[in-house]
C-alpha cells in the first residue's frame, strides 16, 4: 500500500471538494477505506516542504510522486485512492 498525501489549505473550495469526495468514496466504496490519505495544510504546517514543487492546491502525492495538481474531480480522486491501494 502506498502513502497518499493531499496538500491543501483551509478555505480553498477545490480542496474542500477533494476532502469531501474522499469521505464520500470511503462510504460508497468500502474497499477504498484502506487507502489512507494524509492531509497537510500548507499554511498551518511549520517549515512546510513538499517532496516536489507545486503551485496549485489541491495537490496529491503518492509515495512522494506528484500525481495531481490543481483541478480535481471525484473520478480522479477515486483513481488516486485506487492507485494507493494497488502499489
Residue pairs with C-beta under 8 A, 6 or more apart in sequence:
1 34
1 35
1 36
1 84
1 85
1 87
2 62
2 63
2 83
2 84
2 85
2 87
3 38
3 61
3 62
3 63
3 64
3 84
4 35
4 36
4 37
4 38
4 60
4 61
4 62
4 80
4 81
4 84
5 37
5 38
5 39
5 40
5 60
5 61
5 62
6 15
6 18
6 19
6 22
6 37
6 38
6 39
6 40
6 58
6 59
6 60
7 40
7 42
7 50
7 54
7 57
7 58
7 59
7 60
7 61
8 15
8 18
8 19
8 39
8 40
8 41
8 42
8 57
8 58
8 59
9 15
9 41
9 42
9 43
9 44
9 57
10 41
10 43
10 44
12 57
12 58
14 57
14 58
14 70
14 71
14 72
15 57
15 58
17 72
17 74
18 58
18 60
18 72
18 77
19 39
21 72
21 74
21 77
21 78
22 37
22 77
22 81
24 74
25 32
25 74
25 77
25 78
25 81
26 32
26 33
29 78
31 85
32 78
32 81
32 82
32 85
34 85
35 81
35 82
35 84
35 85
36 84
37 81
37 84
40 48
42 48
42 50
42 57
50 59
50 61
51 61
51 64
51 65
51 66
52 61
52 64
52 65
52 66
54 66
54 69
55 69
56 69
56 70
57 70
58 68
58 70
58 72
59 66
59 68
59 69
59 70
60 66
60 67
60 68
60 69
60 72
60 77
60 80
61 67
62 80
62 83
62 84
62 87
63 87
67 80
67 83
68 76
68 80
